[in-house]
Amino acid sequence: MEKLPKIALPTIIIAIVLIILLAKSAVTIGSGEAGVLYKTFDNGVVTDAPPLGEGFHIVAPWNKVFVYEVRQQEILEKMNVLSSNGLDIKLEASIWFQPDFNSLGKLHQEKSEMYKERVLLPAIRSAARSVVGRYTPEQLYSSKRDAIQQEIFEETKNIVEDQYIQLNEVLVRDVTLPPTIKDAIERKLKQEQESLEYEFRLVTAAKEAEKVIIEAEGKAESNRILSASLTDKILQDKGIDATIKLSESPNTKVIVIGSGDSGMPLILGNQ
């Protein structure tokens, strides 16, 4: 009985040490995450092997695991940029990105966990200033929003593609112009719209006038052809035919067959 405490104490100490070592050795990688292994006594960051995936892992207690989120992430960035004529423009953009999974070790070794602040944000700011500087405030406000968004995405992607960052999309959420410039652009756009409407009315009126002229010319040509084809003989024959039809009608007047100036029969009085 006297020896029991002497045996139990080392056992307890060993058990505690094992528990501590196990706690330090056990690493759980959550959903949408990956781990970069750092070997204290073996060349540091592991870059020649894939990162640790989701789930439970056992590592040597003297090594470390740096956990990164590898799902798509979003950064909302607000920037002040200059237009082509030097006016201050406020630009708000969303950046969708994620670290390159297979290059996570190199990203950690070269850029650290602050890769967003050190690489991604400076890249998006540089691209935005470069792109917006090629356009006027009017283009930024109206017609070129989609083009600007695509150009910022392409320029940013060119910057970060060899920085172990996967850029998925850049969305321009808002472009804010100085109030005086915005009001001037809106007035100009309204005037242009009114001018287009006036031009449309002029074109419509001109087409209507042209249609009336064409119809009148057609009628005049038709009358000319008809007049040229109606000789005195034809008119006389048509008059005789009409007289015959009148004589057969129960309401026929007194018809005197004669030869006046026109050579046509005369209709006189009631029967």
C-alpha positions in Angstrom: 0.0 0.0 0.0 2.9 2.3 0.7 4.3 1.7 -2.8 1.0 2.5 -4.6 1.3 6.3 -4.5 4.9 6.1 -5.8 3.6 4.1 -8.8 0.4 6.1 -9.3 2.1 9.5 -9.4 4.4 8.8 -12.4 1.4 7.2 -14.1 -0.7 10.3 -13.6 2.1 12.5 -14.8 2.6 10.4 -17.9 -1.1 10.4 -18.6 -1.2 14.2 -18.3 1.8 14.5 -20.6 0.1 12.2 -23.2 -3.1 14.1 -23.0 -1.2 17.4 -23.6 0.7 16.0 -26.5 -2.4 14.5 -28.0 -4.2 17.8 -27.6 -1.4 19.6 -29.3 -1.1 17.0 -32.1 -4.8 16.8 -32.9 -6.0 19.3 -35.6 -9.5 19.6 -36.9 -10.0 21.4 -40.3 -13.5 22.8 -40.6 -15.8 22.9 -43.6 -14.6 25.1 -46.5 -11.1 25.3 -44.9 -7.6 23.8 -45.5 -4.5 23.7 -43.4 -0.9 24.6 -44.3 1.6 22.5 -42.3 4.7 24.1 -40.8 7.4 21.7 -39.8 9.6 23.2 -37.2 12.6 20.9 -37.7 12.1 20.2 -41.4 12.4 23.2 -43.8 9.4 25.0 -42.4 6.3 25.5 -44.6 5.3 22.4 -46.7 4.9 23.6 -50.3 5.5 20.3 -52.2 2.4 18.5 -50.9 -1.3 19.3 -50.9 -2.7 21.2 -47.9 -4.6 19.4 -45.2 -8.2 18.9 -46.1 -11.3 19.0 -44.0 -11.5 16.7 -41.0 -9.4 15.4 -38.1 -5.6 15.2 -38.5 -2.7 14.2 -36.2 0.6 16.2 -36.5 3.7 16.2 -34.5 3.2 18.5 -31.4 6.2 20.7 -32.4 4.7 21.4 -35.8 2.0 24.0 -36.6 -1.0 24.1 -38.9 -2.2 27.4 -40.3 -5.9 27.2 -41.3 -7.2 29.1 -44.4 -10.7 29.6 -45.7 -10.7 28.2 -49.2 -14.3 29.0 -50.1 -15.3 31.9 -52.2 -15.1 35.1 -50.2 -16.2 38.7 -50.8 -14.5 42.0 -50.1 -16.4 45.3 -50.3 -14.1 48.1 -51.3 -14.8 51.8 -51.5 -12.3 53.9 -53.5 -11.7 57.4 -54.7 -10.5 57.5 -58.3 -10.1 60.1 -61.0 -11.9 60.3 -64.3 -10.1 61.1 -67.6 -10.6 64.8 -67.0 -9.4 64.7 -63.4 -12.7 64.7 -61.5 -13.0 62.8 -58.2 -15.2 59.8 -58.5 -16.3 57.5 -55.7 -16.4 53.8 -56.7 -17.8 50.9 -54.7 -17.0 47.4 -55.8 -17.4 43.8 -54.6 -14.6 41.4 -55.2 -15.3 37.6 -55.2 -12.1 35.5 -54.7 -10.6 32.5 -53.0 -7.0 31.3 -52.5 -5.6 28.8 -54.9 -6.1 25.5 -53.0 -3.1 23.6 -54.6 -0.8 26.6 -54.0 -1.9 27.3 -50.4 1.6 26.5 -49.0 3.3 29.0 -51.3 0.6 31.6 -50.6 1.3 31.3 -46.9 5.1 31.2 -47.3 5.3 34.2 -49.7 2.2 36.4 -48.8 1.2 35.2 -45.3 -2.4 35.1 -43.9 -2.6 38.8 -44.8 -2.6 38.2 -48.5 -5.8 40.1 -49.0 -4.4 43.3 -47.5 -1.0 42.8 -49.1 -1.9 41.6 -52.6 -5.6 41.6 -53.5 -6.8 45.1 -52.3 -3.8 46.9 -53.8 -4.4 45.1 -57.1 -8.1 46.1 -57.3 -7.3 49.7 -56.4 -4.6 49.9 -59.0 -6.9 48.4 -61.7 -9.8 50.6 -60.8 -7.7 53.8 -61.0 -6.3 52.7 -64.3 -9.6 51.8 -65.9 -11.7 54.7 -64.6 -9.0 57.1 -65.7 -9.8 56.2 -69.3 -13.4 57.4 -69.2 -15.3 60.6 -68.8 -17.8 61.2 -65.9 -20.7 60.9 -68.4 -19.5 57.5 -69.6 -19.1 56.3 -66.1 -22.6 57.5 -65.2 -24.5 56.1 -68.2 -23.2 53.9 -71.0 -19.9 52.3 -69.9 -20.7 50.8 -66.5 -20.6 47.1 -67.7 -17.4 47.8 -69.8 -15.7 49.3 -66.8 -16.6 46.4 -64.6 -15.2 43.9 -67.1 -12.0 45.9 -67.6 -11.4 46.2 -63.8 -11.9 42.4 -63.5 -9.5 41.6 -66.3 -6.7 44.0 -65.1 -7.0 42.7 -61.5 -6.9 39.1 -62.7 -3.7 39.8 -64.6 -2.1 41.2 -61.5 -3.1 38.4 -59.1 -3.0 35.3 -61.3 0.6 34.5 -60.4 0.0 35.5 -56.7 -1.8 32.2 -55.8 -5.2 34.0 -55.7 -8.2 32.9 -57.8 -10.3 35.9 -58.8 -13.9 35.0 -59.7 -15.6 38.3 -60.3 -15.5 42.0 -59.8 -18.9 43.8 -59.4 -19.2 47.6 -59.6 -22.0 48.3 -57.1 -22.0 52.1 -57.3 -20.4 55.0 -59.1 -20.9 58.4 -57.3 -20.2 61.6 -59.1 -19.9 65.1 -57.7 -23.5 66.5 -57.4 -22.9 69.4 -59.8 -21.5 67.0 -62.5 -24.3 64.5 -62.0 -27.0 67.2 -62.4 -25.3 68.6 -65.5 -25.2 65.1 -67.0 -28.8 64.4 -66.2 -29.8 67.7 -67.9 -27.8 66.9 -71.0 -29.3 63.4 -71.2 -32.8 64.9 -70.9 -32.0 67.4 -73.7 -30.6 64.6 -75.9 -33.8 62.6 -75.3 -36.0 65.5 -76.2 -33.9 66.1 -79.3 -34.3 62.5 -80.4 -38.1 62.7 -79.9 -38.3 65.9 -82.0 -36.2 64.3 -84.8 -38.5 61.3 -84.7 -41.6 63.5 -85.1 -39.9 65.3 -88.0 -39.1 62.1 -89.7 -42.6 60.8 -89.2 -44.1 64.0 -90.6 -41.9 63.9 -93.6 -42.8 60.3 -94.3 -46.6 61.2 -94.0 -46.1 64.1 -96.4 -44.2 61.9 -98.8 -47.1 59.3 -98.6 -49.7 62.0 -99.4 -47.6 63.3 -102.4 -47.2 59.7 -103.8 -51.0 59.1 -103.4 -51.8 62.4 -105.1 -49.4 61.7 -108.0 -51.0 58.3 -108.4 -54.5 59.7 -108.6 -53.4 62.4 -111.1 -51.7 59.8 -113.3 -54.8 57.6 -113.1 -57.0 60.5 -114.1 -54.7 61.4 -117.0 -54.7 57.9 -118.3 -58.5 57.7 -118.0 -59.0 61.1 -119.7 -56.8 60.1 -122.6 -58.8 56.9 -123.1 -62.3 58.5 -123.1 -63.0 59.7 -126.7 -66.2 61.4 -127.8 -67.4 58.2 -129.5 -66.9 56.2 -126.3 -68.8 58.8 -124.3 -71.7 58.8 -126.8 -72.0 55.0 -126.7 -72.1 55.0 -122.9 -74.8 57.7 -123.0 -76.9 55.6 -125.4 -76.5 52.6 -123.1 -77.6 54.7 -120.1 -80.6 56.0 -122.1 -81.8 52.5 -122.9 -81.6 51.5 -119.2 -83.6 54.6 -118.2 -86.3 53.8 -120.8 -86.7 50.4 -119.3 -87.1 51.8 -115.8 -90.7 52.2 -114.4 -89.7 55.7 -113.3 -88.6 56.7 -116.8 -89.1 60.4 -117.7 -90.1 61.7 -121.1 -87.2 61.1 -123.3 -86.6 63.1 -126.5 -84.1 61.7 -128.9 -82.2 64.5 -130.5 -78.8 65.7 -131.4 -77.8 68.6 -129.2 -74.3 70.0 -128.6 -73.3 66.8 -127.0 -75.4 64.5 -129.3 -77.0 62.9 -126.2 -80.7 62.3 -125.6 -82.7 64.8 -123.5 -84.9 63.9 -120.5 -87.9 66.2 -120.0 -90.7 66.3 -117.4 -92.5 63.5 -115.6 -94.3 60.7 -117.5 
